[in-house]
């Protein structure tokens, strides 16, 4: 995956499925009971935290790598 188009083709269907699941659960008349438990709340927070941390780490690595690549071409 060398181009932004490749990343878009992979991430967009995943994003669409997540949005679809959120909309379908949100449109239910009664919310499922497992969504109200403290354990589910904890794992949702942990999941978002892990995704956020992974994004920060990847972005930091990409910025440093791009910096050194540009520096080598100077």
N, C-alpha and C positions, 0 to 999 in steps of 0.2 A: 504494500500500500504506500505508494510514493506520492500520490497527489491528494488534494483536498476532496476531489470527487470520489475517490475510493472510500475515504472516511465517511463522507456523506451517504454513500450507498449502503454502508454497514450500520451507521448510527441512526439513520432516519427511520427504517422499519422498526427498530427497537423502541425508539421514542414514540412512534405511532401506536405500538402495542401497549406501552405503558399508559399513554393518554387514553386509549380505548378502555383499558381496565379501570382507570380512575373514573371515567365518565360512567361506565356501566355500574360500578359499585355505588357511585354517587346518586344514580338515578333509581336505585332500589327504594321501595317504600320503607322497609325496615332494614336497618343496618345489621349485617351479620354480627353475632355476639362475639366471635373471636377478635373482631377489630376493636372491641372495647376493653380488652384485657390489658393489663400493665405490661405483660411480657411482649405482646405485639407492638405496643407503643415503644418499648425499649429497643426492640430489634429494628423498627423503622428508623429510629433516631441513630442507632449504630450504623445502619446501612447508608443513610445519607452522610454520616460522618466519614465513613470509609470512602465513599465516592468523592466527597469533597477533598479529602486528604490525598487520594490518588490523583485527582486533577491538579492539585497544587504541586505535588511531586513531579508529575509529568511535565507540567508547564515550566517549572523551574529547570528541569533537565533540558527541555527543548530550548529555553532561552540561553542557557549557558552553552549548549552545543552550537547553536546558531551564532552566538557571540564569537566563539573560537573559530568557527568556520569563516566568518567575515574577517576576523583578525588575521587568519592565515592567507587570505586573498588580498590583504592590504599592501 
